[in-house]
Amino acid sequence: MQFSVHTAKTQLSKLIDAALRGEEVVIAKGSQPVVRLVPVPQRRNLIGALEGKVTVPEDLFEPMSEDELRLWEGN
């Protein structure tokens, strides 16, 4: 569907809903199509997505040795 800029301004919520339903929404200046309204892909956060793929060392929260600390601090 193609709409004028004026219609797009006054009907933006409806045009967004149409785009989210998968309809093609094109906005034109005069008779020239200039932009297409498309939904932004939604990223899902999957809690536990890396479970079993990543291991955490047993000593992760233990203090560093003096040598490791010097390397970490760049000394």
C-alpha positions in Angstrom: 0.0 0.0 0.0 1.3 3.5 -0.8 0.4 6.6 1.2 1.2 10.3 0.9 3.3 12.0 3.5 0.2 13.8 4.7 -1.6 10.6 5.3 1.4 9.0 6.9 1.6 12.0 9.4 -2.1 11.7 10.3 -2.3 7.9 10.3 1.1 6.8 11.5 -0.2 4.5 14.3 -2.4 2.6 11.8 0.5 2.4 9.3 2.8 1.0 11.9 0.2 -1.6 12.8 -0.1 -2.6 9.1 3.7 -2.9 8.8 3.7 -5.1 12.0 1.1 -7.4 10.4 3.4 -7.8 7.4 1.7 -5.5 5.0 4.0 -3.4 2.7 3.7 0.3 3.6 5.3 2.7 1.3 5.3 6.5 1.8 5.5 8.7 -1.3 6.2 12.4 -2.0 3.8 13.2 -4.7 3.6 10.1 -6.8 7.3 9.1 -6.1 7.7 6.4 -3.5 10.5 7.4 -1.1 10.4 5.2 2.0 9.2 1.8 3.1 8.0 1.3 6.6 9.2 -2.1 8.0 9.2 -3.6 11.5 12.5 -3.8 13.4 13.3 -7.5 14.1 12.8 -8.1 17.8 15.6 -9.8 19.6 14.6 -12.3 22.2 16.7 -12.7 25.4 17.0 -16.4 26.1 17.9 -17.0 29.7 20.1 -20.0 29.9 20.8 -20.1 26.2 24.5 -20.9 26.8 23.8 -23.5 29.5 26.1 -26.5 29.0 28.2 -24.6 26.4 30.1 -22.4 28.7 32.0 -23.4 31.8 32.9 -21.2 34.8 36.2 -22.0 36.5 35.9 -23.0 40.2 38.3 -20.2 41.2 36.5 -17.4 39.3 35.8 -15.3 42.4 39.1 -16.1 44.2 41.6 -13.3 44.6 44.3 -13.0 41.9 47.9 -13.8 42.7 50.3 -10.8 42.8 51.7 -11.9 39.4 48.3 -12.1 37.8 47.3 -8.8 39.3 50.4 -7.1 37.9 49.6 -8.6 34.4 46.0 -7.5 34.6 47.0 -3.9 35.6 49.6 -3.8 32.8 52.6 -3.6 35.1 
